[in-house]
Amino acid sequence: MRMESLLTVFGLAMLSAGAVAQESSKVSGGGIEIGELVESVARRTGKQFVLDPRVRAQAPLIGIKPGEVTYDQLLAILSVNMLVVVESGGIIAVVPDTNARQLPAPVYTDVNFKASDYEVVNLLVSPKKVCANFLVPVLRPLMPQAAHLAAEIQTNTLIINDRADNARRIAEMVETLDKRGTGVKDCQPREAVSQPPVKPKD
């Protein structure tokens, strides 16, 4: 009788261990569909979402209950999966981050703008003592591939398209470099500087 009891306890322990292993496997190798997660957030927040047909991914969540994910947490989860949101007219579009620069993200000129860290923004920064176009090759490697950085020479303005947290970081670097600058003189790229016309030989 005692042997049967021990076998029963051993069997239950093995089943429990198997269930834990199976659950762990689900967490590490599976996860929740991005679409289901967005739908859950939409129900609780009242926000309206439109998903790009290419938005297909599993989001493994550890320590986060899918039914309790906040909007800011959703943005972080989407960012890990190379997805972003862009809001226009009360509709939030979820798209691959490679398409973000073509969408109407908000435009800011104040580096102290208010936006969620994972929200895509456009930030215009105009240094006073350094040439904006000279900063592009220095700062661009610090940005993800999907982001965009360009310089408008006439107004000496950097155009930054990136997630808000990184846009703030780039703007902070520009401000630091600008304080150490010696003044803007000639910001024209060398290849763009006009050359005197060549006189034809007689």
Secondary structure, DSSP 8 states (H G I E B T S, - for coil): -HHHHHHHHHHHHHHHHHHHHHHHHHHHH--EEHHHHHHHHHHHH--EEEE-TT---EE--SS--GGG--HHHHHHHHHHTTEEEEEETTEEEEEEGGGGGGS---EES-TT----TTSEEEEEE--SSS-HHHHHHHHGGGS-TT-EEEEETTTTEEEEEEEHHHHHHHHHHHHHHHHT-------S-GGGS---------
